[in-house]
Amino acid sequence: MHKVRKPDLAVIGAGPAGLGAALAAYEAGLKDVMIIERDVELGGILPQCIHDGFGSIVFKETLTGPQYAQRFIDRVEKTDIEVKLNTMVLDLKPDRSITAVNAREGILEIRPRSLVLAMGCRERTRHQILIPGYRPAGVICAGAAQRDINIEGLLPGRRVVILGSGDIGLIMARRFTLEGAEVEGVYEIMDHPGGLTRNVVQCLHDFDIPLHLSHTVTFIHGRKRVEAVTVSRVGEDLKPVRGTERVVPCDTLVLSVGLIPENELSKKAGVALDPATAGPVVDERMETSVDGIFACGNVMNVFDLVDYVTHTAEVAGRAAAEYVLVGRKREREAPLRVEPGRNVKFVVPQILRGLDREVSFYFRVRHPERAVRPNLVVGEKALAGRRAKMVRPPEMVRVKAGPEELKSLRERGEVRIEVMPDTGGGGEGGEEEGDGAK
Amino acid sequence: MRRETRSPATGRKSEELPASAQVVIVGGGIIGCAVAREVTRYTPDVVVLEKESDVACGASKANNAEIHSGIGEDAGTLKQKLNVRGNYMYDDFVRGLDVDFKRQGLLIVVTPRSLPEEALRSMGEDELREMLNVKIPEGIMAYGEKAGIKGLRILAREEVLELEPNVTPEAVAGVFDPNYGLVCPYKLTIALAESAVINGARVLLDTEVTGIRVEEGHVRGVITGRGEISTKLVVNAAGVFADEVADMAGAGGFRIHPRKGATLLFDREVTSEYVHSSVALFKLPGMKKERSKGGGAMPTAEGNLQLGPTAVEVEDKYDTSISAEEIEEIFERFHYLLPEFPREAIISAFSGVRAPTLDEDFVIEASERVRGFVNVAGIQSPGLASAPAIVEMVMGFLHELGVPREPRADFNPLRPATPRFAELSDRERGLLIREDPRWGHIVCRCEYVTEAEVVRAIHSIIPARDLDAVKRRTRVGMGRCQGGFCTHRVAAILARELGVPITSITKSGGASPVFVGESKDMLMRG
């Protein structure tokens, strides 16, 4: 009833990750590349991110989200990469076969020779953090509110309380204010902001929006539409402290309480996930545990910089092309596991199979620390690293290691990434990277 | 509260209030809609009045979807009698309605915590073993069999764990009751209402009853916010408000004290195989703190794990909130029964308000004081399970009071449901898309709901006019993202199909707008 398409590469998702991977693969020589996107346009979440701060690493200038996306869209349009918009992937099997659907062509069967997972992430909802109360209209996730205002032209609320000081929450505090809405305050359960320092300054301080650290929302009032929320201070155990409740009248509660890599399809394909990142376990080529399936961007773990998403996409795209054009050169030796060491929450890539290319390790720290050296460490020896004045959980850290540094890894035992106090001295390690924030 | 005749959600003039009807049913919950459908077997002249924007807006939409067997009810109550009979009747009850119903069974688990602590301390080891392994299971069996419940079986520990591997290893024995079933309660209510309409009934939404006209001890009419309907027969199926409606007629004498129950719902991807039957911990009578069967862990009709409900007395009949204490209580309770249940896979929590009377039994009676007024009150759990038997009993009164006893020859028992894209084969999907491309446009990414399904819900027999009504019919927004992706898409389809601005689309009717305006609205106002 329908023809089976067999492209060299299928990319699921047309955000910065999917676009970057498709272009990298195409430029590395793949002829038949297909991008599958469920939305009406290319760019993923970027078209709704109309603030600036994108691209300082990749393009050495700061762009808005739509501008950043457009650079890739323009490049895609110059190629004959096939783009399927309004197309939903329904099923994915370990042999990479895809069932998808759209209104124009009906059910599609696609059996690509390689596959890149670039589905991005989704927002955590109120129930995942168990906010008690009613279930009225007016409880909305920050990204959804951003889309409503910036793309749909709709205003979700006039008097707003924001829970969570992640970057999107901070940016939406400013965005609501610019729309003429009143932002009563941003409440953050932790004792430090969840977003980049720059966003705290530019989105809250500059607009006199109060940030209440160590606070959370403990009840949502209003049967039909939000009428108020109760906020409470939390103790060191992050539990609300009795007697600190305060009722804040509002018509909208905006949630910026975390992002979850979107891996439902990855699971269907049998891709192994890392509990620490909630994304696929990948190697230095961004290849997952399933042969010929690669992953990049926020589907692996949630990045704070789109520039890093682009980097991982390029690695994945080039590796997918190599997989199709050259065939497998996967080392048959046991893969080396890269462990998170001192003050490191997780590391991507989690494993190394080949040591023949430069690898960027991305990781988050567990707690803020000043004057440190994030290092790639083998046994007792630091192989690659750099200095940093300050590391904080919201800001992902990158350490690069070249083939020279990696070549001796196999003989030397345990490989880990760790953050050590900087004891001064010279040595290897470059400057701090610019902060190209989302 | 007076409501506009022109419904803000549709912009269309709501269906006219009829001048008269043979039977008027107050309340569009499971009972009201089931009675309406049954009445239409004999006469099409029946009207259902519902004050909310959809049917199934009270306890009928917020319960655990269980079709109990009656084993949890007190012996000798009307509740137990109707529950046992209702359960027996269920397969016939849902026939022709295109609603899923399956009997997954109930596993009653016996553990040392089935006994009070002082009993555990005072008993010797042999005595305790005899109690838990033999006496309690045999007691449960005997209790059920006496109530007329068939097919009960005693299970040894190994059988319990084989049936439900996630149950606590402290389990010593169990009793399996194969009669327990699952049905989607709001889908069933909608199906019953639609079947009634197919057979001539009228279901009037956004229509609140404000008075009952009684003259010389006889019902004469029902007064609503939109006018009066003259009738001689009123069925009071008003749920938590049944006492107030009965008082309007002077046919009351009972009090409903609202008691809410909260339930937690988990991601189907993670929990579809977590429990296969309903699973409940047995506790010796008298050990329970509150009046409730105690809840359990069970799959929904769609396969999500649900845990609950709680039982909390509340003042406000509209109190569908969930407190932090209730969430904690559920987690604590099930941490024992299912030690490793996946807390982090929670996707939703909901709460419904039960409608018990003070003596906790159903009140189903033709009023002796007001001829033509039938109370169907105090219908709390297991009301959904008892519904077929409740309807049977109510029909007895209605026939006495003048509803013809002769079934209509033209009664149509079939009410087809809209196909669900997610449940179709690729071949069936392909055929539908060729017919109407909107079947190929997915608007809900988690539940794979298509535009065609949303459009059909909006134009269905009981039309969906707000987000929650579309959600109940299609599952749009019920998945793990809880509407993050689809809300504006569904709102846009509602606006387009109803011919109204998107800013007038509500979540649940009334004052529940999804959007408060357009971007720049507030700036232009200055």
Chai-1 contact restraints between the chains, C-beta under 6 A:
chainA,res_idxA,chainB,res_idxB,connection_type,confidence,min_distance_angstrom,max_distance_angstrom,comment,restraint_id
A,M1,B,G430,contact,1.0,0.0,6.0,A-B,restraint_1
A,M88,B,I442,contact,1.0,0.0,6.0,A-B,restraint_2
A,V101,B,G440,contact,1.0,0.0,6.0,A-B,restraint_3
A,N102,B,G440,contact,1.0,0.0,6.0,A-B,restraint_4
A,A103,B,P437,contact,1.0,0.0,6.0,A-B,restraint_5
A,A103,B,G440,contact,1.0,0.0,6.0,A-B,restraint_6
A,A103,B,H441,contact,1.0,0.0,6.0,A-B,restraint_7
A,G106,B,G430,contact,1.0,0.0,6.0,A-B,restraint_8
A,G106,B,I433,contact,1.0,0.0,6.0,A-B,restraint_9
A,G106,B,G440,contact,1.0,0.0,6.0,A-B,restraint_10
A,I107,B,D426,contact,1.0,0.0,6.0,A-B,restraint_11
A,I107,B,R429,contact,1.0,0.0,6.0,A-B,restraint_12
A,I107,B,G430,contact,1.0,0.0,6.0,A-B,restraint_13
A,R122,B,C481,contact,1.0,0.0,6.0,A-B,restraint_14
A,E123,B,G484,contact,1.0,0.0,6.0,A-B,restraint_15
A,T125,B,Q482,contact,1.0,0.0,6.0,A-B,restraint_16
A,H127,B,I346,contact,1.0,0.0,6.0,A-B,restraint_17
A,H127,B,I347,contact,1.0,0.0,6.0,A-B,restraint_18
A,H127,B,S348,contact,1.0,0.0,6.0,A-B,restraint_19
A,H127,B,A349,contact,1.0,0.0,6.0,A-B,restraint_20
A,L130,B,I327,contact,1.0,0.0,6.0,A-B,restraint_21
A,P132,B,I322,contact,1.0,0.0,6.0,A-B,restraint_22
A,P132,B,S323,contact,1.0,0.0,6.0,A-B,restraint_23
A,P132,B,A324,contact,1.0,0.0,6.0,A-B,restraint_24
A,G133,B,S321,contact,1.0,0.0,6.0,A-B,restraint_25
A,Y134,B,S321,contact,1.0,0.0,6.0,A-B,restraint_26
A,A137,B,K507,contact,1.0,0.0,6.0,A-B,restraint_27
A,A137,B,S512,contact,1.0,0.0,6.0,A-B,restraint_28
A,A137,B,V514,contact,1.0,0.0,6.0,A-B,restraint_29
A,C141,B,G484,contact,1.0,0.0,6.0,A-B,restraint_30
A,A144,B,G484,contact,1.0,0.0,6.0,A-B,restraint_31
A,D148,B,H488,contact,1.0,0.0,6.0,A-B,restraint_32
A,I149,B,S519,contact,1.0,0.0,6.0,A-B,restraint_33
A,E152,B,H488,contact,1.0,0.0,6.0,A-B,restraint_34
A,G153,B,E518,contact,1.0,0.0,6.0,A-B,restraint_35
A,G153,B,S519,contact,1.0,0.0,6.0,A-B,restraint_36
A,L154,B,F515,contact,1.0,0.0,6.0,A-B,restraint_37
A,L154,B,E518,contact,1.0,0.0,6.0,A-B,restraint_38
A,L155,B,V516,contact,1.0,0.0,6.0,A-B,restraint_39
A,L155,B,G517,contact,1.0,0.0,6.0,A-B,restraint_40
A,L155,B,S519,contact,1.0,0.0,6.0,A-B,restraint_41
A,L155,B,D521,contact,1.0,0.0,6.0,A-B,restraint_42
A,P156,B,F515,contact,1.0,0.0,6.0,A-B,restraint_43
A,G157,B,V516,contact,1.0,0.0,6.0,A-B,restraint_44
A,R158,B,V516,contact,1.0,0.0,6.0,A-B,restraint_45
A,G180,B,M522,contact,1.0,0.0,6.0,A-B,restraint_46
A,G180,B,L523,contact,1.0,0.0,6.0,A-B,restraint_47
A,R223,B,Y318,contact,1.0,0.0,6.0,A-B,restraint_48
A,K224,B,G510,contact,1.0,0.0,6.0,A-B,restraint_49
A,K224,B,A511,contact,1.0,0.0,6.0,A-B,restraint_50
A,K224,B,S512,contact,1.0,0.0,6.0,A-B,restraint_51
A,R225,B,A511,contact,1.0,0.0,6.0,A-B,restraint_52
A,R225,B,S512,contact,1.0,0.0,6.0,A-B,restraint_53
